[in-house]
Amino acid sequence: MELPESKMTITRIDSAVRTFNSRLATLEHLIRAGFEHLRENEVTYLQRCLTPDMLPLGTQIAFTCNQPRNFAFWLEGSPSDDLNPTVESLSLAEAYISETRVLLSKHEGSKDTLPVQKQLLLGPGLHADLTGEEYFAEFLLPNFYFHLVTSYAILRAAGVPLGKRDYMLHLLPKVVQSAI
């Protein structure tokens, strides 16, 4: 059911930044836990895939970071700038996450709402004209979560003992023991 335009949510920048940051912390936790569990060389580890026709873990990490990076660049009025998808070291994967969080930190605490318009370039001769809310909610977030979940799935398929708790780390500070 589509909401009338007057009731549509306009996402505040600080809320979007908090979401990206907390999930990037999750990605950091996942890749570190996977590496410690599997104890294999970094190149082999980062080349793991779910299936042969899917991109490897290292690329999934870069693509996960691209969404919040390009969000930060968009807010600054700068063009998109995707990371090199060839990630062959854990230090590069961690640097991508750290650098992305630094870019986001420039917008922490912003009480502004998302910019009104975004022209999303989709390839030679293709684009989509989106509202700021559509760009965030219909493009950035779904892509971000796709690559984050794919990273999680690659590690689970490799036998890393991760569970929902590892994926939902952002909720742990809110968990309390109920009085019975």
Helices and strands as residue ranges (DSSP letters): G 5-7, H 13-38, H 42-46, H 57-76, H 90-105, E 117-123, E 126-131, H 132-134, I 135-140, H 141-157, H 164-167, G 169-174
